[in-house]
Amino acid sequence: MINNPNLEVEIAGVKLKNPVMTASGTFGYGEEFSPFFDLDKLGAMVLKGITLKPKMGNPPPRIIETPSGMLNSIGLQNVGVEMLIKEKLPYLQKYNTLVIINISGDTIEEYVELVRRLEEVSKEMEITGLEVNISCPNVKKGGMAWGTDAKSTYKIISNIRKATHLPLIVKLTPNVTDIKTIAQAAEEAGADALSLINALLGMAVDIDSREPKLANISGGLSGPAIKPVALWLVWQVFQTVNIPVIGIGGIIKVEDALEFIIAGARAIEIGTANFINPRVTIEIIDGIEKYLIENNIKDVNELVGSMKI
């Protein structure tokens, strides 16, 4: 009988105490969730996406509830990198949980300048790594455009790779014909890991006004509705690349997380579920440990990609 299974995993050369991470855009900058549980229990925190300059985002309405999920069109509203460094990161330094910064930009030059700035303060601010968003479905510039073409993906990631020594996680979009070619391009360009998926494109219509419910017309669909798509794409990418895969999409309970791990994800990120249950990450960590004990598995890594075909 295994009583104390190993939950530690390695992503991009970094050891996480467990495979449960938070998904960018759903966990703020960490402090909002600190009243609900000890942030030190997380495998890693991926903070709300940051850009070089502050962004106001898209006009409201920009969040709509849907069956088994939500549509959002926030448009990467954020405080900008200097405010992140000055006001947000210092709060997190009292915790031992790894901090990963999700980054976005409209141009390659913006990404590179942003990355260089974060590289400068990475040791002082205890930044563990970067998650590169080339897959946002609700901004008009940059965003998803980078992640829908293999050549564009290679170009932007290779430029970012030259600008930093920090571990690079590249976040992939599902809104492509063949995600495997995008994944390979990111790996060849220097990505240390891949996270997938970002939200699916969607929309909602008000039948009384006959207008879109979102001011931006379209938005990103997330939540339980997208889990089967995310699982399928994670499994495909796991078989294609030699770097770790992080699964995202519709994880609301431990069974969901375990499905992703068995399909090939070495870690998982929890997103929309945080809005429903702020303690969901802790419940899933405890649930993974319980599953390992009940199934006499001594190491969570034994589960990664263990799906029987």
N, C-alpha and C positions, 0 to 999 in steps of 0.2 A: 504493500500500500504506500503510495506516494503522499506525503503530508505537506511537503514544502516545495512545490514545483518551481522551476525557473521560468520567470516571465520576461527576463531581459532579452532584448533583440538589438541588432546592430543595423543602423540605417546610415548610409553615406559615411561610413567610417566612425560613426558616433554611437555609443551605447545608450539605449533607452532602458529605464528600469522596467518598463512594460510596453506593450505595443499600442497603447491607446493614446491618441493625439487629438487635439481639437482642430476643427476645420476653420480656415480663415474666413472672416466675415460673420462668424456665428458666436464668437467668444470675446469680442471686443479686444481690449488690451490686457485681459486677464483679471483686472481688479474688480470688474463687475460681478465675477463669479466667486470671489474669495469669501464672501459671507456664507456661502452654501457648503463649501468643503475645502479641505486643505489642498492647495494647488500643487504641493510637493508630491502628491500621489499620482499625478499625471505622468505619462511617458514623455510627453513634450507638449508645449503650447505653440500653435501656429497663430500668430496675431493677425488682427484685421489688416487687410492689404494696405500698403503704404506707397505713396508716389513721391516724387521729388518735391513738388509744391503741394500745398493743401488743395483739396478738391471739394466742391459743394455737392457734386453728384447730380443725379437726374431730378427733375421736378416731381412732386407728388401728384397723384397717388403712385406709390412705387412698391408696395407689397400687397399681394392678393392671396388669400387662402384658396386652395384648390382641393379636390378630393385626394386624400392621401399625400398631401404635400403643400407647397407654396410656390408662388411666382414672385420673384423679386427683381427690381430694376433700380437698385441703389445707385449704380453708376460710379462705384469706387469712391464714395465720399470718405475723406480721411483728413487727418490733421497735418499731413506733410512730414517729411523725414526729420526736420529740425525739431519740431514739437514732439515727435516720437522720442528722439534722443534726450531732449530736455525734460519732458514731463512724464512720459509713459514708461520708458524702460527702467528708470531709477527705482520705481515701485517694485518691479519684479526681481530686483537684485537680492531681496531678502529670501527668495525661494531658491531651491536647488533644482527645480524642474527646468529642463532645457527650453530655450526660447528660440523659435524660428520665425524669421521675418518674411512675410509674403510681400513681394514687390511687383509693381506694375509701372508701365510707362507708355507714352504715345510713340516714341521713337527709340531707336537703338541707343542714341546718344544719351537720352534721359535714363534709360536702364543702366547704362555704364556709369554715368555720374552718380546715380543713386547707390549703386553697388560699391563704388569707390568710397563714398561717404560712410556707408555702413562698415566697410572694411576698416576704415580709419578708427572707428570707435568700438570695433567688435570685442576686443579684449576688455576694455574698460566697462562696457555695457553688458558683457557676458552673452554675446550673440552666438548661438550655436551654429546656425546655418541660415540659408535663404531658400524660400520656395518661390520660384519664378512663375508668375501668372502670365501665361501666354494664351489664356483660354476664357477670358471673361465675356459672357454673352450679352452684356447690356451696356457697353460703351461704344461710341461711334468711331473713335480713333484707336489704333493699336489693338489692344484687347485680344479678342479671339482670332483676329486676322493672322497674327503671328503663328498660332498653333494649328491652323488648318492646312498648312502647306509644309512639306518636308524641308524644302530648300530654305524657306523663311525661318523655320524652327532652327535649323542648323546654323544659320547666319547669326541669329540673335543670341543663341546659347553660346556659341563659340566666342562671340564678342564679350559676353558677360564672364565667361570662364577665364578669359585673359585678364579681367579686371579684379578678380578676387581669388583668395585661397580658401574661402569659406566653402563648406559643403553646399552643393547645389541640388535642390529638388525641383524638378520641372513638372508643373501642373498641366495636365492634358485635357483637351476638350473632347466630348463625345460627338460633337457636331461635325464629323468628318466621314469620308468614305471608308478609309482604312486607317485605323488608329495605330496599327503595327508599324507602318512606314514612318509616322510621326515619332513614335517611341524610339525607333532605331536612329532616326536623325538626331534626336535629343541626346541619346547615349553616345553616339559618335562625336557629337560636339562638346562632350565633357560633362554631361549630367552625372551626378553621383547616385541619384534615385529618381523615381517618377511617382507622382501622385495623380490618381484618377479615380473618379471623373469630376470635372466641374459640372455646372448645371446644364441641363438640356434646354434648348430654345423652346419657348412656348408663349402663348397669349391667352387672354380671356376677354370676352365681349359682354358688355351690358346690353341686354336685349331691349330695355326700355328706351335708352338714349341712342342705341345702335352705335355706341362708341367703344373703343378699347377701354378696358378697366385700368390699364396702366398708362400713364402719361407718355411713356416711351414706346407704347404699342406692344413691344415684345419684352420678355424678361427671361430670367433663368429659372427653370423648374427644378426643385429639389425636394427631398423628403422621401418617404417610403415608396412612392410611385416609381422612382427611378432605380430602385435597388436591382431588379433583374437585369437592366441594361448595364449598370455599373459592374455587376458581378461578371457578366459575359465579357466585358472589355478588359477587366482586370485579368481574367484567365487567359485571354488572348495575348495580352502584353507580357504576362509572366512567362509565357512560352517563347517569347520573341527576344527578350533582352537578357543581359547578364547582370544587371544592376537591380537593387531592391525595388519592389513595387509597394506603394501605399494605397490602400483601398478607401474610397470615399463614395457615399451615395446611399441614403436611406437607412442608415444604421440607427436603430432606435432601441435595440435590446441585444443581449449577449449572443443569442442565436444568429443574428445578422452579422455581428463581428466575426464569429467563428466561420460562417460561410465564406466570408472574404479571405480569411486566413487559409482555410482549406483550399480555396481557389487560387492561392498564390501570393496573397498580400502578406508582407512581413510585418506591417503595421497597418493601423486603420485610423482614419480621421472621422470624428463625429461632428456633424454640422447642425442641420435643422432641428434635430432632437433636443439640442441645448435650449431652444426657445420653449419647448414643452416641459422639459424636466431638467432643471439646472444641475441635478446630481447624476445624470445619466452616465457620464464618463466613469464615475466611481462605481456605479452599479455594474457596468460592463467589465471593468477591471476585476472586480470581485467574482463576477460570473465566469470569466475565463479561468481564473484560478480554481474555482469549484469544478468546472468541467474537466480540467486536467487531473484533479484529484480523483474524481469519480471514474475517470477512464484510465487511471493508472499511467498517465503520461508525465514524465519527469521534466520535460522541456517544451515550451510552447513552439520553439523552432521546428520540432518534429511534425507539427501540424501544417507548416507552411507548404502549400502546393501538394498536399497529400491526397487530393481528390483522386478517386479510383475511376478509371474509364474502362 
